């Protein structure tokens, strides 16, 4: 038992050391298996095992939270009622975001909006990922602020991933693009039911559970979980 314990300590130290070798502006990616897939241009990519390496964090930009008081321009749900965040709410939001893994805090300016209630039942938060917008509804403070922000920041992160990074995730999570921007997966297990709707929603749900659910290993595929740990900089 003592030997096993020492082995795990040594493994953790090696992992941390490997991570620290990556220069500024890069992040460490552990070894993972990439399944065969077709690119959108029809190119076939073989199944392979990707070796551990440092990858350039092309979306790296220091986090800046900007709190807004009115409805975002072009927001599709025009009947939602927007309002200002209180000072206590701002502190809670900042604290929750600061507790997220580093990669989710490298996404530059994030605009935070507050609204009373979502147009959709039981929806505690929404986002406009391409515009780095997050909308938080009153119920989010009871639901779990960190959990909701992990989900919405994951949407923003996904929108920042480049073509190859998105293809890597879709390969690992067994999503196939059957025509432009139309995806299908043979998987039957998802961390949330709406994960079957798209790779992006699947990605956001898995990040949410990885960060917020102590039993995440029961609902997230092991290969997906390991890849997301690398991407988010989570060292076990």
Protein Blocks (a to p, Z undefined) as FASTA:
>chain_A
ZZmmmmmmmmmmmmmmmmmmpcghiacdddddddddddfkopacddddddddddddfkgc
cddddddfbdcehiablmbccddddfklmmmmmmmmmmpcfklmmnojadddddfbdcbe
hiabdcdfknopacddfklmmnomklmmmmmmmmmmmmmpcfklmmmmmmmnopacfbgh
iacdfbfbdfbfklmmpmklmmmmmmmmmmmmmklmmmgcfklmmmmmmmnopaZZ
